[in-house]
């Protein structure tokens, strides 16, 4: 409600209480040389808090009114001190709310009015004038410092929010790529196995039954992967890779390809490297099943100190694959993009009678 109507009731109450309490104490302490408080003095003491209450809507008028009430309080001969609070608070508020020019102009007016009053009552001491100037300058400098700190915090929060938004966007793009790879691999596998089953259903029912079982497993896998990726895309869901090299044996088993897997060495890998290596192997096996059915495929993983070397080679096939003329042609570029995103390289091309994919993915130094 305070923001909607532009009021500051809590701050106004604090200023009112401070001025009234300090006025009581100051009046008693200066009772011999200053006038006692009367109804007119209390009215002037309440002008400042009222100005604070309305300051958001009328910044210039309320600041001028508080300064005028302060001057009238002093001219009336009442105790020094209490009415200085309202003008000081309003000058600080002007700075913090971005009205810096107005704040410095009103600070100059405040200095001029205080010096004029001092000269009117015969206090022309240079030290007293310097003290007034120093007090007002110190107040304004502190206000500027507070404003700078608040602006830096706001800027830092804005940058952090933009960075979080950027990271979330990148994560969603990664998940979209994950979903694309999952669908491409499993649907290609289902298509190949369905073609095999149709071809062998009469001549070799057992092998056709095996192809249909692979189709069942692949369809279940793609549904599970899609559910996992879509859950990751939800707000607040844990963003973790859905595939890693620990699932490589499972991938090979349901690929429908004769694969030989060899691992050289072993070491922990960053999640993004695990995911990229898994997807590169997955896409390579999909391409082998699509373009070289029946070919022997070898997968070699070499865990080095500075990089993970990955090589997938097939022996080739003289029989065109069921899907050899279909597909988007984005498999190799997609693998190359994954490797490049991690600062690595990927080379793919004919090797003898077959085809070879070789990727090198950089690794961080191992910590002891």
C-alpha positions in Angstrom: 0.0 0.0 0.0 2.8 2.4 0.8 4.4 1.9 -2.6 1.0 2.2 -4.4 0.2 5.6 -3.0 3.7 6.9 -2.6 3.7 7.3 1.2 6.4 6.5 3.8 4.4 6.1 7.1 7.0 4.1 9.0 9.9 6.5 8.3 7.6 9.5 9.1 6.7 7.9 12.4 10.4 7.3 13.3 11.3 10.9 12.4 8.4 12.3 14.4 9.3 10.2 17.5 13.0 11.2 17.2 12.2 14.9 16.8 9.7 15.0 19.7 12.0 13.0 22.1 15.1 15.0 21.2 13.1 18.3 21.4 12.1 17.5 25.0 15.6 16.7 26.0 17.2 19.6 24.2 14.6 22.1 25.5 15.3 21.0 29.1 19.1 21.1 28.6 18.9 24.6 27.0 16.1 25.9 29.2 18.3 28.9 30.4 19.1 30.3 27.0 16.3 29.0 24.7 12.5 29.2 24.7 10.4 26.4 26.2 8.3 24.3 23.8 4.7 25.5 23.2 2.0 24.5 20.8 3.5 26.5 17.9 6.8 24.7 18.4 5.1 21.3 18.4 3.4 22.2 15.1 6.7 23.1 13.6 8.2 19.8 14.9 5.4 17.9 13.1 5.9 19.6 9.7 9.1 17.6 9.1 7.5 14.2 9.6 4.6 15.2 7.5 7.0 16.2 4.7 8.7 12.8 5.0 5.3 11.1 4.6 4.5 12.9 1.4 8.1 13.1 0.0 7.7 10.5 -2.7 4.9 12.4 -4.4 6.1 16.0 -3.8 9.9 15.8 -3.3 10.8 19.5 -3.8 7.8 21.0 -1.9 8.2 18.7 1.1 12.0 19.3 1.3 11.4 23.1 1.1 8.6 22.9 3.7 10.8 20.9 6.2 13.7 23.4 5.8 11.3 26.3 6.3 9.9 24.7 9.5 13.4 24.2 10.7 14.3 27.8 10.1 11.1 29.1 11.8 11.8 26.8 14.8 15.3 28.3 15.2 14.0 31.9 14.6 11.3 31.3 17.3 14.2 30.8 19.8 13.5 27.1 20.5 16.2 24.6 21.3 18.9 23.7 18.8 19.0 20.1 17.4 15.6 18.4 16.9 14.4 20.1 13.7 17.7 19.4 11.9 16.6 15.7 11.5 13.9 16.2 8.9 15.9 18.3 6.4 18.8 15.9 6.7 16.6 12.8 6.1 14.9 14.5 3.1 18.2 15.4 1.5 19.4 11.8 1.8 16.1 10.6 0.3 16.5 12.9 -2.6 19.9 11.4 -3.4 18.8 7.8 -2.9 15.8 8.3 -5.1 17.9 9.6 -8.0 17.1 13.4 -7.7 20.7 14.3 -7.2 20.6 17.8 -8.7 17.6 18.7 -6.6 19.4 17.3 -3.6 22.5 19.3 -4.0 20.5 22.5 -4.8 18.5 22.0 -1.6 21.7 21.3 0.3 23.0 24.7 -0.8 19.8 26.3 0.3 20.1 24.6 3.7 23.6 25.8 4.1 22.6 29.4 3.1 19.7 29.4 5.5 21.7 28.2 8.5 24.6 30.6 7.8 22.0 33.5 7.5 20.5 32.6 10.8 23.9 32.4 12.5 24.7 35.9 11.2 21.3 37.2 12.2 21.9 36.1 15.9 25.4 37.6 15.8 27.3 34.3 15.6 29.8 35.2 12.9 32.6 32.9 14.0 34.4 31.4 11.0 34.8 28.1 12.8 31.1 27.8 13.3 30.4 28.5 9.6 33.0 25.9 8.6 31.4 23.4 11.0 28.0 23.9 9.3 29.5 23.5 5.9 31.4 20.4 6.8 28.3 18.8 8.4 26.1 19.3 5.4 28.9 18.1 3.0 29.5 15.0 5.1 25.8 14.2 5.0 25.6 14.6 1.2 28.8 12.5 0.7 27.5 9.7 2.9 24.2 9.8 0.9 26.1 9.5 -2.4 28.2 6.6 -1.1 25.1 4.8 0.0 23.5 5.4 -3.4 26.6 4.0 -5.1 26.6 0.9 -3.0 22.9 0.3 -3.7 23.3 0.8 -7.4 26.3 -1.6 -7.5 24.3 -4.2 -5.6 21.4 -3.8 -8.0 23.7 -4.0 -11.0 25.3 -7.1 -9.5 21.9 -8.7 -8.9 20.9 -7.8 -12.5 24.0 -9.4 -13.9 23.6 -12.5 -11.8 20.0 -12.8 -12.9 20.9 -12.4 -16.5 23.7 -15.0 -16.1 21.3 -17.4 -14.5 18.8 -16.9 -17.3 21.6 -17.4 -19.9 22.7 -20.6 -18.2 19.2 -21.9 -18.0 18.7 -21.2 -21.7 22.0 -23.0 -22.5 20.9 -26.0 -20.4 17.6 -26.1 -22.2 19.3 -26.0 -25.6 21.5 -28.9 -24.4 18.4 -30.8 -23.3 16.8 -30.2 -26.7 19.9 -31.6 -28.4 19.8 -34.6 -26.0 16.1 -35.2 -27.0 17.0 -34.9 -30.7 19.8 -37.5 -30.3 17.7 -39.9 -28.3 14.9 -39.8 -30.8 17.2 -40.0 -33.8 19.1 -43.0 -32.4 16.1 -45.0 -31.2 13.8 -44.4 -34.1 16.5 -45.3 -36.5 17.2 -48.5 -34.5 13.4 -49.3 -34.5 13.2 -48.7 -38.2 16.2 -50.9 -39.0 15.0 -53.7 -36.7 11.5 -53.5 -38.1 12.8 -53.9 -41.6 14.9 -56.9 -40.5 11.9 -58.5 -38.8 9.7 -58.0 -41.9 12.4 -59.5 -44.1 13.0 -62.6 -41.8 9.6 -63.2 -40.3 8.9 -66.2 -42.7 12.4 -67.5 -43.3 13.9 -67.1 -39.8 11.2 -66.5 -37.1 13.7 -66.7 -34.3 15.8 -63.8 -35.6 12.7 -61.8 -36.4 11.5 -62.4 -32.8 14.9 -61.0 -31.6 14.5 -57.9 -33.8 11.0 -57.3 -32.4 12.4 -57.7 -28.9 15.0 -55.0 -29.7 12.2 -52.8 -31.0 10.3 -53.2 -27.7 13.4 -52.4 -25.7 14.3 -49.4 -27.9 10.8 -48.0 -27.7 10.7 -48.3 -24.0 14.1 -46.7 -23.8 13.1 -43.7 -25.9 10.0 -43.1 -23.8 12.1 -43.2 -20.7 14.7 -40.9 -22.1 12.0 -38.5 -23.3 10.4 -38.5 -19.9 13.8 -37.8 -18.2 14.7 -35.0 -20.6 11.3 -33.3 -20.3 11.5 -33.5 -16.5 14.8 -31.8 -16.7 13.3 -29.0 -18.7 10.8 -28.2 -16.0 11.5 -25.3 -13.6 13.2 -26.5 -10.4 14.0 -29.9 -11.8 17.6 -31.1 -11.2 19.6 -30.6 -14.4 21.8 -33.6 -14.8 23.0 -35.5 -17.8 20.7 -38.3 -18.9 23.4 -40.4 -20.5 27.0 -41.3 -19.5 29.6 -43.9 -20.3 28.5 -46.1 -17.5 25.5 -46.9 -19.8 27.7 -47.7 -22.8 27.3 -51.5 -22.4 23.5 -51.1 -22.3 23.6 -48.9 -25.5 25.7 -51.5 -27.3 23.5 -54.4 -26.3 20.4 -52.8 -27.8 22.0 -51.2 -30.8 21.5 -54.3 -33.0 25.2 -54.0 -34.2 28.1 -56.4 -33.6 30.3 -54.2 -31.4 33.6 -54.8 -29.7 34.3 -52.4 -26.9 37.8 -51.7 -25.5 38.7 -49.3 -22.7 42.3 -48.1 -22.1 42.8 -46.7 -18.7 40.1 -45.2 -16.4 39.5 -41.9 -14.6 36.6 -39.8 -13.5 35.2 -37.6 -16.3 33.3 -34.3 -16.1 29.5 -34.8 -16.8 29.6 -32.8 -20.0 32.4 -35.0 -21.4 30.6 -38.2 -20.4 27.5 -37.0 -22.1 29.2 -35.9 -25.3 31.2 -39.2 -25.6 28.1 -41.2 -25.0 26.2 -39.3 -27.7 29.1 -39.6 -30.2 29.2 -43.4 -29.7 25.4 -43.5 -30.0 25.3 -41.6 -33.2 28.2 -43.6 -34.7 26.3 -46.9 -33.9 23.2 -45.5 -35.4 25.1 -44.6 -38.6 26.6 -48.1 -38.7 23.2 -49.7 -38.4 21.7 -47.4 -41.0 24.5 -47.5 -43.6 26.4 -50.7 -43.0 24.1 -53.4 -41.6 26.0 -56.5 -40.5 29.3 -54.7 -40.3 31.6 -55.4 -37.3 32.1 -52.3 -35.2 34.8 -51.5 -32.8 34.6 -48.8 -30.1 37.8 -47.8 -28.3 38.0 -45.4 -25.4 41.4 -44.2 -24.2 41.5 -42.2 -21.0 44.5 -39.9 -21.2 45.8 -37.3 -18.7 44.7 -34.4 -20.9 42.1 -35.9 -23.2 39.6 -38.7 -23.8 40.3 -40.3 -27.2 37.3 -42.0 -28.7 37.3 -44.0 -31.9 34.4 -45.9 -33.5 35.3 -47.9 -36.6 33.1 -50.2 -38.8 34.2 -52.8 -41.3 31.8 -51.7 -44.0 29.0 -53.7 -45.7 28.4 -54.5 -49.3 24.6 -54.4 -48.7 22.9 -50.9 -48.6 21.2 -50.2 -45.3 17.5 -50.0 -44.9 17.9 -46.3 -44.1 21.0 -45.5 -46.1 19.2 -43.0 -48.4 17.2 -41.4 -45.6 18.0 -39.2 -42.7 18.7 -35.5 -42.2 22.5 -35.7 -42.7 23.0 -33.9 -39.5 24.7 -36.7 -37.6 28.3 -36.0 -38.2 27.9 -32.2 -37.9 26.1 -32.7 -34.7 28.9 -34.9 -33.3 31.4 -32.3 -34.4 29.5 -29.5 -32.7 29.5 -31.5 -29.4 33.2 -32.0 -29.6 33.9 -28.4 -30.5 31.7 -27.1 -27.7 34.1 -28.8 -25.3 37.2 -27.5 -27.1 37.9 -30.9 -28.7 38.0 -32.2 -32.3 36.1 -34.8 -34.3 37.2 -36.3 -37.6 34.9 -38.7 -39.6 35.5 -40.3 -42.9 36.1 -43.5 -44.9 38.6 -46.0 -43.4 39.4 -48.9 -45.7 36.2 -50.6 -46.7 34.4 -49.0 -43.7 34.0 -45.8 -41.9 35.7 -44.3 -38.8 34.8 -41.6 -36.3 37.6 -40.3 -34.1 37.0 -37.7 -31.4 39.4 -36.1 -28.9 37.8 -34.4 -25.9 40.0 -32.4 -23.5 40.0 -33.2 -19.8 40.9 -31.2 -16.8 43.9 -32.1 -14.7 43.3 -34.8 -12.1 43.4 -33.6 -8.5 45.1 -35.8 -5.9 
